[in-house]
């Protein structure tokens, strides 16, 4: 579909071409990868309004040229006054659409934290592109037009939403200009507050921009909105919030160190999947053969079973990652994988005495409807990887601000006893999960994807396409993929499709029939479908010294290199 791009100095890859351009402008102006990544991430919150919110989530992983690797959670917690049993007691175990699924908005703090500790530029400079795109508008692209049309009835229920997403009484159409005036004013206000405090230095200015959102006038509008809608988010929740900064979760695959965020997201399943598929045996398997895809699907069932039974906010539940990634657990799972017969659904991990009971969902799965991704590498060797999310669906706009507060509570289980259950101060188990791979020869590779439960699965396939099957970056991204659904969805109402595997139609029909004969229920999708997520990749290699970049044609993603 596209060539791999090669450059000497820096690279950006992002889920929209204008976001990639925004990041590249920052690099050309002398900013580092963190500055560029934050610029691209905030731009995505405007450009991908259907899938990313400026006041949503933004998990980040950074690798500095010094070798330091750090994660910034960019994930808010449930309000401290939220009753843990509210959905079980009052909503029949469902999470209703609206403000009750709101967690503390974390993305503004995450971007500013990254800039403060690892960037070099001001908030105003880095947010300039987002402000411009919101104020002046941009051309509606195909996927945004579809999202606006598909969500029109829901958005019409909230006047503030309808004013933005249905101007003139209908959603903007393909090629028309989409403007978000209130959001532009909100971000500009933060930049103005930063400028007013600039005499105290760059960090003081960044803190002023942050305070404008979390304790200032923006916070007051958020709280007034929450009170009017019956939400639980309080002034104290906003004022006391700071994104957690901490080490990455790391694991080895051959001569690579894979770094992900913690088990408050699904990131560590990437490490477990790589360890398990290597132990099960990749050698001799052809790329996208029936034997290879069967093994990959069965590995995903096993690692996602561990995700379902153990993952949650590690501040509130013990997540035994050392054991899950250890030889004993991996060996036990590998023994349970039959090379000729598919597991009928999600397996139960060894040692679980009271398995969860999830009823199967009729029909076939749809696409998880949110998230984007961006990464950047600069000429000094710093790398930035982030997966911002939360879009226009499921929650009302805060009037006068253009803000859609994070509705990521939809990824908590309504049963408080579940490892990722609802609870005051607890974080949902997030699907967005940026990653960075480091090779022993000095190669650095930030990569990630949108796509809910398809994210890790697509990242795994692209990574193996490059480093096991030897494909170039863009070819590895373009190659057809599969996605298993043999586990409960991460999104309320947690639909479950045992043995169902979505497959792009470019995979040979004989392979699909072979998989069916092994017990997989095949859901054949169109070519280059967004249901397979959309992976962006940068590979920075010390020899021959090039940066290779690719972007997924499954969405309007693009890479720019210099």
N, C-alpha and C positions, 0 to 999 in steps of 0.2 A: 504493500500500500504506500509506504513512504521509505526513504532511505534513512539509515542511521546517520546522525549528524556528528561530525568530528570537529573539535576545536582545541586550541592551545591554552586559552586563558581561563574561561569560566563557562558555566552552563546553568540553564534553568529549564525545568520541565514542569508543566502545570496543566490542570484540567480545563483551562480555557486559554486561547492564544493571547488574549489581551492581558491576562494575569502573567503569563510568561514574559510578555513584553515589559510589563511593569517591573518585574524582578530584574530583567536584563538592564533596564535603564538605571536601576540602583547600582548594579555592578559596574556599568560603564562610568557612573559618576564617582566611583571609588569606594562604594560600600562593600561590605563583606557578604558572605553567604547568608548570614543571619538577617542582616538588613534586607537583602533581596528576598529571602523566604517570607519574611513578615509582610513585605510589600505585596508579593504575589498572593499570600494567604488572605490578607484583608481585601484585595481586589476580587478574589473568588467569592467573598461574602456578598459582593454587589453583583458580579456577573452571573454567578450561579445562585441567585436568590431562591431558586426552587430547591436547592440542595445544601446550601451553606448559609448560616446566619452570622452576622457580625457579633451578636450576643449569644452564640451557640457554644460549641466545644471546639477545641483546637489542640489535640495532643501533639507534642513536638519531641523529636530526638535530634540532638546536636552532637557532631563530632568536630572538635577543634583540631587545628593543625598540630597543636602540642600533644595530641593523643587523648585529651580529656573527652569523655563521652558522658552526656547528661540527658535526662529526660525532664520535660516540663509537662505535667499531667494535662493541663488545659481541660479539666473535667470537673464540673461542679457537683456538689452534694445535695441531697434532699434537705429542704428547710428543717431547721432544728425543732420546729414545733409540729412537724408533720407526724400524724399518728401512724405508726407502723402498720396497723391493721385496717387502715381506712378503706382500702380497695376490697379487701375480703369482707369487711363488715357492711359497707355501704354500697358497693358496686358489683357484687356477685363475682368477685375475682377479676374484674376487668379494669383497665385504666382508661377512663373516659377522655375523649378529646377535650382540650382546653387547658386551663392554667393548673389543674391539679397534677399534671405530669411535669410541671416546671421544676427544674433544679437550678442552682445558682449559676447564672451565666458566667462562663469562664474564659471565653476566647479573648476578650479585650485584655484581661490580666495576663494571659499566656503570651500574647504578642509583646506586650510591654515588658514582661519579665525577661523574655528572650533578648529584646533590644537592650534593656538595662544591663544585663549581666554578660552578654556575649556580642552585642552589636556595637556599632560605631556612630549611628545616625540618630536624628530626632524622630519622634513619633510623627510630627507634621510632615517631614520629608518622606518618610516611609509610607504614610497613609495618603499621600497626595494623589496617587492613581485611583484609589478607592473613592476618594471624595469626588474626583473628576468624573468617574464613570457613573456615580450616583447622581451627581448634580446635572451633568450634561446629557446623560443617557448613553445607550449603546444599542446596536442592532440586535433584535431578538433572534436567537439562533433556533435551530430545529427542536432540540430537546427542551429548551426553556418554553418555547411556544406550546409544545405538547403538555408540559407540566401545568402551565397556566390554564390551558383549556380543560384539562382533566380535573383540576382542582377548583374550577370556577364556582360550582354550586356550593362547595364548602366555604370558600373564601367570602361568598356573598353573605354568609351568616354574621360576619363581623364587619361593621362599617369601616373601621380603620384598615382592615385587610382589603376590602373591596376598593377603597380609594387608591390603593397602590397597585393591586394586581388586576383590577377591573376598571381602569380609568374610562370614563364615558359609558360605563355600563357593560363593558365586555373586556376580555383579556387581550392584551397586545398580541398581534399576530406576527408570523414570520417576516422578518425584515423591517418591522416597525421599530420606532425608538421607544426604549423602556427607561423611564426616569424614576428615581427614588429620592425626591427632594428632601423629605424629612430625615432620611438616613444620612444624606450628605451633610445636613445641618448638624446632626448629632456628632458625626465624626469630626466635622470642622470645629465644633465647640470644644472637643477634647484637645484638638491641636491649638486652638486659641488659648486655652487654659495653660497648656504647656509653654507657649510663647510668653505668657504673662509671668511665668515663674523662671524664665530662662536665665535670669541673673544669678540664680543659684547653681547653675551648671546643668549639664545634659541630664544627669540622673534625677536632679530635682525637677526638671521639666517633665520627664517621663512620669514621675510620681504624681505630678499635678494633673497630667492627662488621665492617669488612672483614677485619681481621686474624683475627677469630674464625673466619671461613670459610677463609681462604687459608693461615694458618699455625698456627691454634689447634686446639681440640678437634675441630671439624668436619673440618678438613684431615686430622687423624690418622685419623678414621673413614673418610674417602675413600681414603686410601692403604692402610689395612688391607684395605679392600674390593678395591682394585685388585690388590694382591698375592695375595689369595685367589682372584681370578678370572683371573689371568694377564694383567692389563693392563699398559700401559707408563707410565701417568701417574705422575709422581714428586712428592715433596715439593718439589723444586726447580722443577718445572713450575708448581706452584701458587704457591709463594712469590714467584717472579720475574714472575708475570703481571701486566700492567696493560693495560687496554683502550687501544688507540691513539686519541688525540685529534688531529683534523686538519681541514683545510678540506673543504668540500663540493665535489663535482664539479658544475659549473654549465654551463648552456647556455641559449641564447635561443630562444624561440618567440614570434613576434610581439612583443607588449609585455610578455612574461613572462620572468623568469629562473627556470629550473627547477633546483632543488638536490637532489642525491641523494648517497648514500654512494659510496665508491670502487669500483673494479672487483674488489675482493675479494667483492663481491656483484653482483647483476645490475642494480642501480639505474641505471647510465649507459645501459642500453638504452632506458630511458624517454626520455631526452634525444635519443638517436639516432633513435628511432621518430618523435618529434614533428618533428624536423628533416626526416626523409625523407618523411613523409606530407605535410608542407607543400610540400616541393619537388615531389613527384609531382602535387599539385594536389587540394585539397579543395573548392574553390569549385564550386558547382553540383551537388554530390553530396548526395542526401537521406540523412538519418540512417537507418541500418540498411537501406539499399537494397542490391541485389546489387553494384552498382558500388562503393559505399563499402566494404562488407564485404570484397569481393575485394581491393581495394587495401590495406586494413588487414591482412588475413591475409598478403599477399605482403610487406608492409613488415616484419611480425614475423619472417617466414622470414629476411629479409636481416639484420636487426639481431641475431637470435639466432644466426645463422651467425657473425657477428663475435664474439658472446659465446662461442661454442663454441671458436673457433680462437684467441682472444686473451686472454680474461679469466682472471685468477688472482690470487694474492697479489702485489701490486706490490712487496713487499719481496723477492720471489724471482724474479719474471719481469717483463719489460718489457711494459706494456700501453699501446699507442699510441693513447690516447683522442683526442688532438688530431687525429691522422690519421683515426681512425674517424669523428669528428664533423665532419671538414673537408669542404669543398665537393667535392673530387675524389672521395673515397670515396662520399659521398652521391650524386653525379651518376652514378657508375658503377653503383651499385645501382639507381637509378631507371631507367636505360636498360635494365636486365635485367628489369624488371617489365612483363609483357604484360597489358594491360587486359582481355583476353578469355581468357587461358589461364593456369591455375595452374602454378607450378613443381611438379614431381613430388615433391619432398622438400626437404631443406635444401640450399640452394645452397652452392657453394664460393667463398669470397672471392677476388677477383682477387689474383694474386701468390702464391697457395698452390700449391706444386709437388708436395706429397705430401698429398693429401686424406685425411682420416680415413675409415675404412671401418666404418660402423655397419650391422649387419644389421637389417632391418625386423622388428618384433614383430607376431606374429599377434594378431588380435582387436581390441578397442577399449580405449582408455585408461580408467583409473580416476581417482579424485581423489587428489592429493598430500595425505597425511594429517596435516598439522600446521600450526601457526602461528596467531597472532591479531594484532590491531593495535589501537592507540589513539593519539589525538591530543588536544591541549588548547591553548587560547588563553586568556590571562588579560586582566584589565582594563587592564594596562599595555602590552599588545601583544606580549608574549613568546609564542612558539609552540613546541610540542613534538610530535615525531612519532617513533613507535617501533614496531618489529615483532618482539615477543618470540616465541620458538619453542622447539621440542624437547618432545615429549610423552611419553606413557606407553609408547610402542611401541619395540621394538628394543633395549632395554638394561635391565639389572637395577637395582633400587633399592638404594642404599647402606643396609644394615641399620641401623635405629635412627635414621635421619635423615629419611626420607621423600623423599630427593633422587634424582632421575634425572639423572645426569650427561650433559652434552651429547653426543649421538650424531651430531653434525653432520659427522663424518668421512664419513658416507654420501654427502656431496656432493663428495668428492674423487674424481678418476679414479684407478683403481688403477695405471695406467701412470705412473711418476714423470716421464716425459718430456712428458706432457700439460701444457699451461699451468696447469691446476688439478689437477695430479697430487699424490699422497701424498708427503710429505717431512717429516723432523723440523723442527719450528719453522714449518712452512708452514700457512697457513689454508686451509680449504676454500673453494670458490667458493659463496657463500651465496645462497639465493633471497630470504629476507626483505630488503626494501629500502624503508624509509620515505622519504618525499619531502616537500618544501615548495616551493610555487610562490609567487613574489613578482611582483606586477604593478607597472608603473611608476607607477600612481596610488596605491600604498601598500597595495593588497590583499595579504593574507597567507593562504595556503591550505595547511595541513598535510593530507596524505592518504596513504593506503596500504591494504594488504589482506593477508590470508593467501592461501594457495592455490598455493604452489610456482611452477611455470612459468606459471600463470595470473595471477600478481600484476600484473606489468607490463602484460599485455594488458588486464586489467580496469581498472587505473588509467588507462591510455591512453584507453580508451573513455569512462569517466566524465568525465575531464578534457575531452575533445573534446565530449561531450554538453553540458557546462556552457558552455564558452568558445568553441566554434565553432557548435554548434547552438542555443545560447541557452536550454537547459533549466534549470529551477531545480534546486537541489542534490538533493533527494530524488527528483525525477522522473528525474534523470540516473543516480542509483544504481539505481533500480527498473527502468530500461529493460532489455530483453533484450540479452544479450551473446553473443559467440562466443569460442572459444579454439582456437588452432592447436596441433597436436602434431607439426609437421613438423621436428623436431629431437630429439636424444636427451634424455630426461628428465634433470633435474639430480640425481635420486636413484638410487643403486645399486638395481637393476642397469642403469640408464640405458636404459630401453625407448624405442623409436623407432617412430613411427607416421606414415610419410610421407604427406603430403597430407590427413591426417585433421583435420577441424575439428568440434569440439563446438559445438552451437548450441541455445540454449533454444527450446522449441517455440513460444513466443509470436512468434518471428520468422516472418513470413508464409511459407506453404508455397511460394508462387511464387518467393520469394527463394531458398529452399533449393534448389529445382529448378534455378534459374538458376545458382547456385554449383556444383551438381553438373555442369551442362553445361560448365562451365569447367575441370573436372578436380579439384574438391575432393571428398573423400570425407566425406560428411556423417554425423555422429553426433548424432542428435536427442535432447536431454535434456529432462527435465521443467522446468516453470516454476520460477524462483527457486531453482535448484539451487546448492549449495555448490561444485560443480565449477567454477563461474564465479568463484570467489573471493568475497570479501565486503568491499566498499570502504566505508571510513569517511572523512568529509570535514568540515572546518570552513572556511568562507570568512569572513574578517574584512575588512570593507570600510570605508574611511574615510568614504565617502559612500554611503548616508545614515547610516553609523555603526553598522550592525547586524552581528552575527555570525549567519551562517546555518550550520546544522549538519544533517547527515544520517547515517543509519546503515543498513546493508544488511539487508533482511529475510531474506537468504539464511542468516543465522545469528542467534543471540539478541543481536545488537548493538543498542545504543541510544545516543542522544545526549541530553545534558542541557544546557540553556542557562539563563542568568539575564539 
